């Protein structure tokens, strides 16, 4: 399927396969456990047991698989950076789920029937560990029956406690911080230098050498590549005497567990600041995902000052920089423009120039020829051509006054000099002018050190620091950086989450030809958020796009256990004639084993990613943590809360039916629910 979808093996598809390992065997576990149960109850024919067991849960397996797919399909319909990044991961997981359904419906029942005919036994059932496990599970089942019996008698109280815990976890998760993507520690650290305007490349190289000496004192350094007097960008170079950079490659993260890249960056920045080089701006930046830009500025935090006057923009930019540098966790704060550089301005007296037969274009061309030269012809020698450039000697211009001696020839016998028609002044001017939508802007950017704070916390700190900044009329602040991607990501994924829940409900409503059962099953989705928020808070993981993607996956995964539970409730009521309260308790006890097995395999399948084992696992770690936390807690709550939700929903449905169409009150134990 990956080949048909033109997918390659990369960090996303491999991450999808790693996440799908636990999901692959869920359907097979449910099918095999239900085939095994009839044999324990006395059906000796393997084929008969296989037919009965598989037929009993086939609809539940199909429904659970369809809900998994319904939860992730909306993600493929949206646009944005999050959809672009995680598209291949979603497709890989979807392919794995489809393959697991085909295997569970065909291969597992057939192999179970055939292998059960083998007379030889491994005697594994006699193993003391297996015996102890089965006894422990039997005791747990007895205890569950007692707990479930009490819960259904106080069903409204149980539902209220469940939603109260959800509300508490939501409040707890508000302090987790926000980020678009977690940083990937590949050990590629950068040091960027910006010297005062007019600095020679030799001076920049000298400062770069001092920084190199500091890098040599730091641990875990493998390679250093230094550039002075300019910078490299892709395959091109740009000359700038006061610019320089160091590209540093650290040892793999597995060899420096005591020092992540963020901590290394913080310590290196302290050493550089201790140098105290006058006028130098030297910043250390943590590793970034190469080729991925989440915003226009390319930095974690960006504040743009918009206005008309360059001098006022520069003044406001300096004030913004001073305030931003006080925010904890924000490093490498710098403006988008360098300091004003020296420049010569030539102001032409247009009236006098016109009287002398000159225009601005002629004066400009003459000055250009004198300083830079003009190609007047080409000299050819054999197969080579050489430009012939005419200009005045460099040594003729050592001061602004020398420019005034440039002779202009307006067609008269007596030469006219530049000083006769223009004033030459020495001043300063901006090196760059940034415009966005035809408006002048000065952008102040910075990087977040996640060892200190998350992107969301730093962004909130920047807003607080600039809240009382007085802006003149016509000037405004525009907040950008990763916050742009965060807002777009949260908006898109919120829509996807709601659409996923709706599609899951629709799939179950079609499957059961009822609304009551899907409503009872839907109660398991909010319960998953309790586990998500709790485990994120315990591990200190910030909210990010992978976390929200994990919530979307959970919308399809956690309902699987509720589907198994509700499906057996219907069997117990329809085929065995059990009262509804006894049916929900019996369903929980019978489905306890497969629910625990599927949850355990999914959790253990995602555990390596949650532990951050392997290079590049930081990108998938929040997703795995969200799924493990949500699935673990929701499983325990589902076994208690979903039976209560089933009774409440069906009780309300029966009451509504009697209200609409009339009829006698059904003689069930639901008649006693009014006082609960």
ChimeraX attribute file (.defattr): number of C-alpha atoms within 10 A of each C-alpha:
attribute: neighborCount
match mode: 1-to-1
recipient: residues
	/A:1	13
	/A:2	14
	/A:3	7
	/A:4	6
	/A:5	11
	/A:6	8
	/A:7	15
	/A:8	12
	/A:9	10
	/A:10	11
	/A:11	16
	/A:12	21
	/A:13	21
	/A:14	16
	/A:15	24
	/A:16	22
	/A:17	20
	/A:18	20
	/A:19	26
	/A:20	22
	/A:21	19
	/A:22	19
	/A:23	25
	/A:24	25
	/A:25	21
	/A:26	27
	/A:27	27
	/A:28	23
	/A:29	18
	/A:30	24
	/A:31	26
	/A:32	21
	/A:33	17
	/A:34	23
	/A:35	27
	/A:36	18
	/A:37	16
	/A:38	18
	/A:39	16
	/A:40	10
	/A:41	9
	/A:42	9
	/A:43	15
	/A:44	12
	/A:45	13
	/A:46	21
	/A:47	18
	/A:48	15
	/A:49	25
	/A:50	28
	/A:51	14
	/A:52	16
	/A:53	22
	/A:54	24
	/A:55	16
	/A:56	17
	/A:57	22
	/A:58	17
	/A:59	16
	/A:60	26
	/A:61	23
	/A:62	17
	/A:63	23
	/A:64	27
	/A:65	22
	/A:66	21
	/A:67	28
	/A:68	27
	/A:69	25
	/A:70	24
	/A:71	26
	/A:72	27
	/A:73	18
	/A:74	18
	/A:75	24
	/A:76	15
	/A:77	10
	/A:78	15
	/A:79	11
	/A:80	11
	/A:81	19
	/A:82	23
	/A:83	20
	/A:84	11
	/A:85	13
	/A:86	18
	/A:87	17
	/A:88	25
	/A:89	21
	/A:90	24
	/A:91	23
	/A:92	23
	/A:93	26
	/A:94	22
	/A:95	18
	/A:96	21
	/A:97	23
	/A:98	16
	/A:99	13
	/A:100	19
	/A:101	22
	/A:102	14
	/A:103	16
	/A:104	24
	/A:105	19
	/A:106	12
	/A:107	12
	/A:108	20
	/A:109	23
	/A:110	15
	/A:111	12
	/A:112	18
	/A:113	18
	/A:114	13
	/A:115	10
	/A:116	17
	/A:117	11
	/A:118	8
	/A:119	6
	/A:120	7
	/A:121	8
	/A:122	7
	/A:123	7
	/A:124	10
	/A:125	11
	/A:126	9
	/A:127	11
	/A:128	10
	/A:129	11
	/A:130	12
	/A:131	13
	/A:132	11
	/A:133	12
	/A:134	13
	/A:135	12
	/A:136	12
	/A:137	14
	/A:138	14
	/A:139	11
	/A:140	14
	/A:141	18
	/A:142	12
	/A:143	13
	/A:144	18
	/A:145	19
	/A:146	12
	/A:147	14
	/A:148	24
	/A:149	18
	/A:150	13
	/A:151	19
	/A:152	26
	/A:153	16
	/A:154	15
	/A:155	23
	/A:156	19
	/A:157	13
	/A:158	20
	/A:159	19
	/A:160	12
	/A:161	13
	/A:162	18
	/A:163	15
	/A:164	12
	/A:165	15
	/A:166	20
	/A:167	13
	/A:168	13
	/A:169	18
	/A:170	16
	/A:171	12
	/A:172	14
	/A:173	20
	/A:174	13
	/A:175	14
	/A:176	18
	/A:177	19
	/A:178	23
	/A:179	23
	/A:180	26
	/A:181	23
	/A:182	23
	/A:183	18
	/A:184	18
	/A:185	22
	/A:186	20
	/A:187	23
	/A:188	21
	/A:189	21
	/A:190	20
	/A:191	24
	/A:192	19
	/A:193	21
	/A:194	22
	/A:195	25
	/A:196	18
	/A:197	17
	/A:198	11
	/A:199	15
	/A:200	16
	/A:201	19
	/A:202	13
	/A:203	15
	/A:204	25
	/A:205	20
	/A:206	12
	/A:207	19
	/A:208	23
	/A:209	14
	/A:210	12
	/A:211	21
	/A:212	17
	/A:213	11
	/A:214	14
	/A:215	19
	/A:216	13
	/A:217	11
	/A:218	13
	/A:219	12
	/A:220	18
	/A:221	15
	/A:222	12
	/A:223	12
	/A:224	16
	/A:225	11
	/A:226	18
	/A:227	17
	/A:228	25
	/A:229	21
	/A:230	18
	/A:231	19
	/A:232	13
	/A:233	7
	/A:234	6
	/A:235	5
	/A:236	7
	/A:237	10
	/A:238	11
	/A:239	13
	/A:240	19
	/A:241	22
	/A:242	22
	/A:243	27
	/A:244	25
	/A:245	25
	/A:246	21
	/A:247	15
	/A:248	20
	/A:249	18
	/A:250	23
	/A:251	17
	/A:252	18
	/A:253	19
	/A:254	11
	/A:255	11
	/A:256	14
	/A:257	9
	/A:258	9
	/A:259	13
	/A:260	19
	/A:261	28
	/A:262	22
	/A:263	16
	/A:264	19
	/A:265	22
	/A:266	18
	/A:267	13
	/A:268	21
	/A:269	18
	/A:270	11
	/A:271	15
	/A:272	19
	/A:273	13
	/A:274	9
	/A:275	11
	/A:276	10
	/A:277	12
	/A:278	8
	/A:279	10
	/A:280	16
	/A:281	18
	/A:282	24
	/A:283	23
	/A:284	24
	/A:285	23
	/A:286	25
	/A:287	19
	/A:288	17
	/A:289	14
	/A:290	7
	/A:291	6
	/A:292	10
	/A:293	16
	/A:294	19
	/A:295	18
	/A:296	11
	/A:297	19
	/A:298	16
	/A:299	19
	/A:300	25
	/A:301	27
	/A:302	28
	/A:303	26
	/A:304	23
	/A:305	22
	/A:306	22
	/A:307	19
	/A:308	12
	/A:309	12
	/A:310	16
	/A:311	12
	/A:312	15
	/A:313	20
	/A:314	19
	/A:315	10
	/A:316	21
	/A:317	23
	/A:318	15
	/A:319	13
	/A:320	23
	/A:321	18
	/A:322	13
	/A:323	15
	/A:324	27
	/A:325	17
	/A:326	13
	/A:327	19
	/A:328	15
	/A:329	21
	/A:330	26
	/A:331	22
	/A:332	20
	/A:333	22
	/A:334	22
	/A:335	20
	/A:336	18
	/A:337	17
	/A:338	14
	/A:339	16
	/A:340	16
	/A:341	13
	/A:342	14
	/A:343	12
	/A:344	14
	/A:345	15
	/A:346	18
	/A:347	12
	/A:348	19
	/A:349	14
	/A:350	14
	/A:351	12
	/A:352	14
	/A:353	19
	/A:354	12
	/A:355	10
	/A:356	16
	/A:357	13
	/A:358	19
	/A:359	17
	/A:360	13
	/A:361	8
	/A:362	14
	/A:363	21
	/A:364	13
	/A:365	12
	/A:366	19
	/A:367	20
	/A:368	13
	/A:369	16
	/A:370	20
	/A:371	17
	/A:372	14
	/A:373	17
	/A:374	16
	/A:375	12
	/A:376	9
	/A:377	11
	/A:378	12
	/A:379	10
	/A:380	10
	/A:381	8
	/A:382	6
	/A:383	5
	/A:384	8
	/A:385	10
	/A:386	10
	/A:387	12
	/A:388	13
	/A:389	13
	/A:390	15
	/A:391	16
	/A:392	14
	/A:393	10
	/A:394	10
	/A:395	7
	/A:396	13
	/A:397	16
	/A:398	9
	/A:399	10
	/A:400	15
	/A:401	13
	/A:402	14
	/A:403	21
	/A:404	19
	/A:405	15
	/A:406	21
	/A:407	18
	/A:408	20
	/A:409	17
	/A:410	16
	/A:411	11
	/A:412	10
	/A:413	7
	/A:414	10
	/A:415	12
	/A:416	19
	/A:417	15
	/A:418	22
	/A:419	18
	/A:420	16
	/A:421	22
	/A:422	18
	/A:423	16
	/A:424	17
	/A:425	13
	/A:426	11
	/A:427	11
	/A:428	13
	/A:429	14
	/A:430	15
	/A:431	13
	/A:432	12
	/A:433	11
	/A:434	13
	/A:435	11
	/A:436	9
	/A:437	6
	/A:438	7
	/A:439	10
	/A:440	18
	/A:441	28
	/A:442	24
	/A:443	24
	/A:444	24
	/A:445	24
	/A:446	25
	/A:447	24
	/A:448	25
	/A:449	24
	/A:450	19
	/A:451	14
	/A:452	14
	/A:453	18
	/A:454	21
	/A:455	27
	/A:456	24
	/A:457	22
	/A:458	25
	/A:459	29
	/A:460	13
	/A:461	18
	/A:462	23
	/A:463	14
	/A:464	14
	/A:465	17
	/A:466	15
	/A:467	9
	/A:468	8
	/A:469	13
	/A:470	10
	/A:471	13
	/A:472	10
	/A:473	7
	/A:474	9
	/A:475	16
	/A:476	14
	/A:477	18
	/A:478	12
	/A:479	18
	/A:480	22
	/A:481	25
	/A:482	26
	/A:483	22
	/A:484	17
	/A:485	21
	/A:486	23
	/A:487	12
	/A:488	15
	/A:489	21
	/A:490	16
	/A:491	11
	/A:492	18
	/A:493	22
	/A:494	14
	/A:495	14
	/A:496	23
	/A:497	22
	/A:498	15
	/A:499	19
	/A:500	25
	/A:501	19
	/A:502	14
	/A:503	21
	/A:504	26
	/A:505	22
	/A:506	17
	/A:507	19
	/A:508	24
	/A:509	17
	/A:510	12
	/A:511	15
	/A:512	16
	/A:513	12
	/A:514	11
	/A:515	16
	/A:516	20
	/A:517	22
	/A:518	25
	/A:519	18
	/A:520	22
	/A:521	27
	/A:522	22
	/A:523	23
	/A:524	28
	/A:525	23
	/A:526	17
	/A:527	25
	/A:528	29
	/A:529	26
	/A:530	26
	/A:531	25
	/A:532	28
	/A:533	26
	/A:534	21
	/A:535	21
	/A:536	21
	/A:537	18
	/A:538	8
	/A:539	10
	/A:540	13
	/A:541	21
	/A:542	25
	/A:543	27
	/A:544	21
	/A:545	27
	/A:546	23
	/A:547	25
	/A:548	20
	/A:549	24
	/A:550	21
	/A:551	23
	/A:552	26
	/A:553	24
	/A:554	28
	/A:555	28
	/A:556	23
	/A:557	26
	/A:558	29
	/A:559	29
	/A:560	27
	/A:561	28
	/A:562	31
	/A:563	25
	/A:564	25
	/A:565	28
	/A:566	24
	/A:567	19
	/A:568	22
	/A:569	25
	/A:570	18
	/A:571	15
	/A:572	19
	/A:573	16
	/A:574	12
	/A:575	9
	/A:576	10
	/A:577	11
	/A:578	16
	/A:579	16
	/A:580	20
	/A:581	21
	/A:582	17
	/A:583	22
	/A:584	30
	/A:585	24
	/A:586	20
	/A:587	22
	/A:588	27
	/A:589	20
	/A:590	17
	/A:591	22
	/A:592	20
	/A:593	16
	/A:594	20
	/A:595	23
	/A:596	14
	/A:597	16
	/A:598	21
	/A:599	23
	/A:600	16
	/A:601	18
	/A:602	23
	/A:603	23
	/A:604	14
	/A:605	20
	/A:606	24
	/A:607	20
	/A:608	16
	/A:609	23
	/A:610	21
	/A:611	14
	/A:612	17
	/A:613	13
	/A:614	11
	/A:615	14
	/A:616	18
	/A:617	18
	/A:618	20
	/A:619	21
	/A:620	24
	/A:621	23
	/A:622	29
	/A:623	25
	/A:624	27
	/A:625	28
	/A:626	29
	/A:627	31
	/A:628	27
	/A:629	20
	/A:630	29
	/A:631	30
	/A:632	21
	/A:633	18
	/A:634	29
	/A:635	24
	/A:636	13
	/A:637	18
	/A:638	26
	/A:639	25
	/A:640	26
	/A:641	28
	/A:642	29
	/A:643	29
	/A:644	26
	/A:645	25
	/A:646	26
	/A:647	21
	/A:648	20
	/A:649	18
	/A:650	18
	/A:651	18
	/A:652	14
	/A:653	14
	/A:654	16
	/A:655	14
	/A:656	12
	/A:657	12
	/A:658	14
	/A:659	10
	/A:660	9
	/A:661	7
	/A:662	10
	/A:663	9
	/A:664	6
	/A:665	11
	/A:666	11
	/A:667	8
	/A:668	10
	/A:669	12
	/A:670	18
	/A:671	11
	/A:672	9
	/A:673	15
	/A:674	7
	/A:675	8
	/A:676	10
